[in-house]
Every structure is written in structure tokens, then in C-alpha cells.
């Protein structure tokens, strides 16, 4: 759980900031200045809590704030639909999806 985010902070900004701690599978921000981040590995989340708490966060608009990062096991994001979760997928995933479309077709499909 992240708190103290500036109003202009986006889920992309949060994901970029937290990426220092490790691979992220989900990030979102809420209107109350809080955010949620899910890491691929538990150790990465522990690193974020230890090293990114009280770190200077900068939004894409240049607004800065010192954020609080704490461990949370609440599944706050689980109530959201899959469509809202998909927007925070890493860019590498969409690249992989595109490469699948470039495979050659079998001769029987011509």
C-alpha cells in the first residue's frame, strides 16, 4: 500500500517508481492519494517497504511528494474487474502478444 501520492500521479508513474524494487504485476492509484502495487516476488515487496518508504515520487506532470510504502495483505484490488487490472500489465507483455501475431500461417489456411 502506498500513500501520499500527488494528485497528478498515475498508475504508470507509480509502477515506474516502484520498479526499482523489482518486477510488478499490478499497479493502480486511487482518488484519495493512495495506491496499490503487487510485486511478482514477496522479497521485492519487502525491498520496496524498506527502501522506497519516504522516497521522493515524481509524477509525469512534474509534481513531487514523499510517499509512504507499507506492507499490506488486503486484497483491495480483487473486487475490481479484470478490464481495470489489464491496463497495468507491463509493456513487455504486449510486445510478446504482438510477436505471436507475426507467426506464419500453416499451408492449409492459405
C-alpha positions as CSV (number, residue, x, y, z in Angstrom):
1,X,0.0,0.0,0.0
2,X,1.3,3.4,-1.0
3,X,0.1,6.7,0.4
4,X,0.9,10.4,-0.1
5,X,0.7,10.3,-3.9
6,X,0.3,13.7,-5.6
7,X,-3.0,14.3,-7.4
8,X,-1.3,14.1,-10.9
9,X,0.3,10.7,-10.1
10,X,-0.8,7.9,-12.4
11,X,-0.6,4.2,-12.1
12,X,2.1,4.3,-14.8
13,X,4.1,6.8,-12.6
14,X,3.7,4.6,-9.6
15,X,4.7,1.4,-11.5
16,X,7.8,3.2,-12.8
17,X,8.8,4.4,-9.4
18,X,8.3,1.1,-7.7
19,X,10.0,-0.9,-10.4
20,X,13.3,-0.1,-8.6
21,X,12.3,-2.8,-6.1
22,X,11.5,-5.5,-8.7
23,X,9.0,-6.8,-11.2
24,X,5.5,-5.5,-10.8
25,X,2.4,-7.3,-12.0
26,X,-0.2,-4.7,-11.0
27,X,-0.3,-1.0,-10.0
28,X,-3.2,1.4,-9.5
29,X,-3.8,4.7,-7.9
30,X,-7.0,5.9,-6.1
31,X,-8.5,9.4,-5.8
32,X,-7.6,9.6,-2.1
33,X,-3.9,9.7,-2.9
34,X,-3.2,6.1,-2.2
35,X,-2.1,3.3,-4.5
36,X,-1.7,-0.4,-4.7
37,X,1.2,-2.3,-6.1
38,X,1.6,-6.1,-6.5
39,X,5.1,-7.5,-7.0
40,X,5.9,-10.7,-8.7
41,X,8.0,-11.8,-5.7
42,X,7.5,-11.3,-1.9
43,X,11.1,-10.3,-1.4
44,X,10.7,-7.4,-3.9
45,X,7.7,-6.1,-1.8
46,X,9.9,-6.3,1.3
47,X,12.6,-4.3,-0.5
48,X,10.1,-1.6,-1.5
49,X,8.9,-1.2,2.0
50,X,12.4,-0.9,3.3
51,X,14.0,1.2,0.6
52,X,11.2,3.2,-1.0
53,X,9.3,4.3,2.1
54,X,9.8,8.1,2.4
55,X,11.2,8.3,-1.2
56,X,10.6,11.2,-3.5
57,X,7.9,10.4,-6.0
58,X,7.6,12.4,-9.2
59,X,4.5,12.3,-11.4
60,X,4.6,12.6,-15.2
61,X,3.5,16.3,-14.8
62,X,6.5,17.0,-12.5
63,X,4.6,17.2,-9.2
64,X,6.6,15.6,-6.4
65,X,5.7,14.2,-3.0
66,X,7.4,12.0,-0.4
67,X,5.4,8.7,-0.3
68,X,4.8,6.1,2.4
69,X,5.1,2.5,1.4
70,X,3.9,-0.2,3.8
71,X,3.2,-3.9,3.5
72,X,-0.5,-4.8,3.1
73,X,-2.1,-8.2,2.6
74,X,-5.5,-6.8,1.9
75,X,-6.9,-7.8,-1.4
76,X,-8.4,-4.3,-2.1
77,X,-7.9,-4.7,-5.9
78,X,-9.6,-8.1,-6.1
79,X,-13.0,-6.5,-6.3
80,X,-12.1,-4.7,-9.5
81,X,-13.0,-6.1,-12.9
82,X,-10.3,-7.8,-15.0
83,X,-10.5,-5.0,-17.5
84,X,-9.2,-2.4,-15.0
85,X,-6.4,-4.8,-14.0
86,X,-5.3,-5.3,-17.6
87,X,-4.3,-1.7,-18.0
88,X,-1.4,-2.0,-15.7
89,X,0.2,-5.0,-17.4
90,X,3.8,-4.5,-18.3
91,X,4.8,-3.3,-21.7
92,X,6.8,-6.4,-22.3
93,X,3.6,-8.4,-22.2
94,X,2.0,-6.5,-25.1
95,X,5.2,-6.9,-27.1
96,X,5.0,-10.6,-26.6
97,X,1.4,-10.6,-27.8
98,X,2.3,-8.7,-31.0
99,X,5.1,-11.2,-31.8
100,X,2.6,-14.1,-31.6
101,X,0.6,-12.5,-34.4
102,X,3.7,-12.5,-36.7
103,X,3.9,-16.2,-36.8
104,X,3.5,-17.7,-40.3
105,X,0.3,-19.5,-41.1
106,X,0.1,-23.1,-42.0
107,X,-0.3,-24.0,-45.7
108,X,-3.8,-25.3,-45.1
109,X,-5.0,-21.8,-44.2
110,X,-3.9,-20.0,-47.4
